């Protein structure tokens, strides 16, 4: 079930293969007259009937349980294009959702955990967004300043170097960027240069670059 943008919640069937089989062959398999699709019960995942079966009491192959899960979509990796997701489980969907929103609140205060940032690839743009989100959540900047800074970030993000791993950004990238900035107003140059400087300071302080 789609709960809200970027969040999916549901209760799913979980099947774990039994190491010890103490039950007779399940009634569904016993009635089956053609076991070619499952290679005589060796590849049950190929059988749609078995895949959808929830008969936990009579299944002789799997332990069948249910698990409530909330999945948070964290966006796409700039490097691979694949979606990055984090899952939260619980005895109920409400419990899984509670864990998810706790994580979201923690991210607003302290930014994404390093292991997730590493998966999503650290770029000048992603670090800048994280930096501004933290400043806003801690009350260091107001809404207007936040919007101005995000606009500055989006302007910088129009350049390719802002969207590649920050450790791969070369001196030449920055020099070309600053050369291009000459045609802009002094106020724009000041904002863009200041933002880049703060991002690199933030990256060094948090060991994203050395």
Protein Blocks (a to p, Z undefined) as FASTA:
>chain_A
ZZbghiacdddddddddfbdcbdcdfklmmpmbfklnonoiammlpmklmmpccfklmck
bccdddddddddebjcfklopacddddddfbfklmmmmmmmmmmmmmmnopafklmmmno
pafklmmmmmmmmmmmnopacfklmmmmmmmmmmmmmpmklmgcfklpcfklmmmmmmmm
mmpcfklmmmmmmmmmmmmmmmmmnopaZZ
